[in-house]
């Protein structure tokens, strides 16, 4: 039963409740970095990785430190500090361990601290009262959902380089309209699964 | 008249939403109605004012390497204050805005102003800048909220507009948000280009 609900949450986070296209989180880096497919693959992987681990760490901190000490009202500050510290740590480890990985992922890591989808996932998990397993499933699913959305967007924008765009629409304007059309497609998934 | 210039630039020339395309997450998410737009705009303005003030005061004490985490902690503190205030005095608005109040912490517009302006300018101009950008943000959110409410639920600020008009629920959903803002950004850009040519 527990396993099933984690599974449902995982798929719902990718398709029906996509963190980017239905909850609008992580827009800034989505618009800024979606010009090329390979850079967006790098950012997408980094986001998925950080999101999965910070949701697990934040769950543990929230339930074993903040709740017993009655410090729940400090959660925004604590969560964002944990996310920033984790990102910094990962950056340092990657830099030591692998040059190739650092070249492809490292440059995106500082961007991730202020990616609102990461903090959003941690906050949703608290509001919805997920268990530990479900939080990890939700973090991983949301990361993959974000990853899918940014790759699709980058693919479309690469093709768009060669087409003529109406005056004024180039840049953020057309990107948002494409995101709107993609969101319509994702609305089509709704009803398959439901996240309360 | 530098102060006046710093104030007005945030409203039109460097409007955070329409020109800089910053702070889009709350802009897309909460603007299902004009009232929500105003509420979110004012909450963000308060946080921006607080963070610009503090950042401008502490800018010389913060080591360069840890400045971004420091700024985020300052912002998170003000966001916590706003959330508590909203919960106590405007519970309905707090419910409607939901998760997006805490998410002001990672609103790139606020961090952007701290990094680009308050960490380089004195207290007075930082406050003026925060007020200008805040007003620009609030106006943008109100405009988007009004348009979406008009098309999506046939009302503005909760008042019904046209009798018997079947509203397009599409505009209250996610795709409507993206399309509305995309079109508005395009309009702003086209006007700016025209002005430059003349």
Interface residues (C-beta under 8 A of the other chain):
Chain A: X21 X22 X23 X24 X25 X26 X27 X28 X31 X73 X74 X76 X77 X80 X81 X84 X110 X113 X114 X115 X116 X118 X119 X120 X123 X124 X127 X166 X167 X168 X169 X170 X171 X172 X173 X174 X175 X176 X177 X179 X180 X181 X183 X184 X186 X187
Chain B: X21 X22 X23 X24 X25 X28 X29 X68 X69 X72 X73 X76 X77 X79 X80 X83 X84 X99 X102 X103 X105 X106 X107 X108 X111 X173 X174 X175 X176 X177 X178 X179 X181 X182 X183 X185 X186 X187 X188 X189 X190 X191 X193
